[in-house]
Amino acid sequence: MQVQLSEDVVLDSRRAVWLPRHGTLVLADLFLGLGAARRRRPDPMPATPHLEIWERVFSLIDDFAPTQIALLGDLKPSQGTVEGDEADELRTVFRKLSRGGRKVVQVVGHPDRSVGPALDGTGITPVDQHRVGPFTLMHRRRIFVYPRHEPSHGFWINGGVHPLFAVPGPGTQGEPDWLRLPAFLYTGFALVMPPFVSYAQGFEVIQAERLPRQARAWTLLADRISPLDLTELPPSPEHLRTLTRPARKGKEPTRSAG
């Protein structure tokens, strides 16, 4: 399913943005480097979700025939170490993505992630921002609600936030049954993308009352993309406004407010 945000921008329910006038496919946090490594761990990624990721990638390429693919975010967390045959897997993936002379661009949010073992042999040199016509592609931990953008008809496309909305539905006893759903969020100044891989869900539970009046959102559930009426969305319960980030080695879990 698709939503036409403008003549220049199409939102795809496969968690991608298509810029038709510029032949550019945009994906946020594809995390190419998780495949081979996670399959060897005690809790490996199930084969079906891993294959589903590549089905979506190549179905998007088949449908849109992009001349450029923009990847927002790291190839794997912090462009870090590769394990075993993971390096070969990454090089193979990039050969497929760049087949036929297609340009592949990676946009990262931190200068220290412009290099790393995951990039070796891929031919990729990450950049901090990438301009596509009037749009600026970036990967930042900010939503960009109010700042201006030049030219006036362009806006930021940001892959670093991964918006979530808490949406109520009917419960079995008549009480609200809340779901946290990933979403595309357009603020009027930026289009904020969901992660391409579902297991990289965001930690930002967006409060509609804090958004500008022109903001629009579309939630994702299975293969459906649905408009969300922000003016009718009730405030989410307090316990849904904060998510816990998984603890890193040697550190306590952290809380992230929406």
Summary of the structure (lengths in Angstrom):
residues: 258
radius of gyration: 18.4
end to end distance: 27.9
largest distance: 56.9
contacts: 769
relative contact order: 0.15
helix: 24%
strand: 31%
